[in-house]
Amino acid sequence: MLAAERRKRILERVHAEKKVIVSELSKEYKVSEETIRRDLEKLAEEGHVIKSYGGAVINEIGNIDLPFNVRWKANSLGKQKIADLVNQEIHDGEHIFLDASTTAVFIAKNIKQKKHLTVITNSIENLLELSDVSGWDIIAIGGLLKPGSMSLLGKKAADSIEAYNADKIFFSCKGLDLEKGVTEGNEETGSIKQSMIKASAKVYLAVDSSKFDKVAFSNICKLSRLNVVITDKKPEARWLSAFEEHGIQCIYPKEEMPE
């Protein structure tokens, strides 16, 4: 196995389990512990992990986004539940923004039965997913391709968003906090989402439960800017209270709702 492939698999594991142990990885990949330490050093230099005694833990507050193929596998069941709920919020003929999150790709896969939609996105994966849909207008936001993220970013992308007025935006984030609001891993990604929010009549945050009570590097918006939060599990009472206080509708799977 090539070192790059091994590091990718280690990163997938640390993202799923939050930590890894050198001795366990050494046995699993049949390489020396020193080789694993070099792998972890590389991942730490890239901002993905924080080295600890005997291993490493995930860097929850770093400003480096995980590669798309790693993020895609994280809580895929929860993202599918969210996509099922979002499907009920999108109606034929609407103009919508989809961001470049992995959650948005689950949404794109789930709404293909709709008619005459206009989808505006900076996601390469969304463009590929929707390329076979007929009767829609798919608009790509031009910009600089960020390696590993499958997204188009930069000033040119942000400026092009200003040309549109959408009915709704569906976007995700890296962190959701009662005080800090909605946050993202880096300013480039966050600024695109901010521009989409400004150009949308109704703002939907589609976020899985693992992002609650997390704060990432770059601020996107306060809770009060959101109209709807769609998530995969019923939030804690303090979150439901905060949503009610700000007039935010919270949607979660029916099986999580009290009878």
Helices and strands as residue ranges (DSSP letters): H 3-17, E 19-21, H 22-29, H 33-45, E 49-52, E 55-58, H 68-73, H 76-87, E 95-98, H 102-110, E 118-121, H 124-129, E 137-140, E 144-146, E 151-153, H 155-161, E 166-171, E 175-177, E 181-184, H 187-198, E 200-206, G 209-211, E 218-221, G 223-225, E 228-230, H 237-245, E 249-251, G 254-256
